[in-house]
């Protein structure tokens, strides 16, 4: 016993026979529509130009380009610039593409149609990087197309777009090169000003810290050692001069300032000596003291001089030298020593009361050559001693100055290193920027001379001979397929929605029991099964 739901080819053929008229009508309508669509669909023509992306003619190792963007990225930028409102409306007006829309003032629709008609397709190829050897895809060219309703419009607009793309590419490359060169020029100028400021600060710093700079540390140490040695030498010289001075004073005390006893100076000196001796022995009112004093005063009047400080000083020095010699020979309580001490005390009082050099009268000059020679040597020694002491003072000041310089040098060095480091960094950066500026200038000339990366028209736009759309045979063929599918689909849907029972298998499916007999189809009979609401044809 076979399955009651099993369908046979005869059943499908029967369905098609029953539904052939509406299915045919539907299929005919679809075919007619597809034929009309293929015939009356406006043609669209496409004119295409192939543009080659040429690499830089001069090797990058020799002249690096300042343009670092990829060609694909630059093409997208050019596309956006080329499809601006101003450019598209200018091209539309130039070639009178949509006069009706232009007269109606519908600029938005014009722009939408033109942008829809512009097509940019990138052409890639598998290439090897000559520097790294890596393999990868690279943009070597691109196709620029425009679609229009007429071949002439497609060709004209495509040529115009090619011109715009080439011009924009040159402008972008030149702008980037000029922008890089201008930026680097401004940066180098800024760094140059900064270097000038740092140089002024360095000059001011060195001027302010003259002698304390780190590079003078060795010289300062050397000068300090030399000054200390000079001080030691000056100390030795002062010591020797002091000894020489004492020796000359001792010799002066033993030499008569005047040449003979009969000279005014000699007689005056002898009288002064007697006066001092008498003063040491007797009281001031003693006749011998008074006589000696009168004799000294008379000799002074005879010589026409006053009691000068120089004479007292010379006498004081002589007595002091005699006292020193007496002390070496005798004890302190020896009469000669006591006499000389008294005389030295009296001369000291007279020396204090003696007038200054401005108040002195004309003194009697010594005339003993030996005395004069010793006196000259003493004056020379005193001058040398004074000069040596002044030199020692100057050397000590220099030592203090050098010590101060050496002490302050570390702080000055730290400040100077910070300023020098900032200056060196600025100079280094300036040199780098200057080198890049020179490279940017060369790159700019490279781009202006069209020797960098450029676009070359490999195939210019041609007048299209056939439309790219619509594909009329394909539309008709597709219409036939849709017509066949539509007819079969309608027949299937109508059969599915129809509840009429046909054949013994349908009866068996409804009643759940096989029929007693099958009567061949004679004519339509409108019998209805009781309680089912289903019309039965040819079944009893």
Buried (B, 14 or more C-beta within 10 A) or exposed (E): EEEBEEEEEEBBEBBBEBBEEEBEEBBEEBBEBBBEBBEEBEBBBBBBBBBBBBEBEBEEEEBBBBBEEEBBEBBBBBBEBBBEEEBBBEBBEEBEBBEEBBEEEBBEBBBEBBEEBBEBEBBEEEEEEEEEEEEEEBBBBBBBBBBBBBBBBBBBBBBBBBEBBBBBBBEBBBEBBBEBBEBBBEBBEEBBEBBEEBEEEBEEBBEEBEBBBBEBBEEBBEBBEBBBEBBEBBEEBBEBBEEBBEBBBBBBBEBBBBBEEEBBBBBBBBBBBBBBBBBBEBEEEEEBBBBBBEBBEEBBEEBEBBBBBBBBBBBBBBBBBBBEBBBEEBEEEEEBBBBBBBBBEBBBEBEEEBEEEEEBEEBBEBBBEBBBEBBEBBEEBBEBBEBBBEBBEBBBEBBEBBBEBBEEBEEBBEEBEEBBEBBEEBBEBBEBBBEBBEBBBBBBBBBBEBBBBBBEBBEBBBEBEEBBEBEBEEBBEBBBEBBBEBBBEBBBEBBEEEEEBBBBBBBBEBEEEEBEEEEEEEEEEEEEBEEEEEBBBBBE
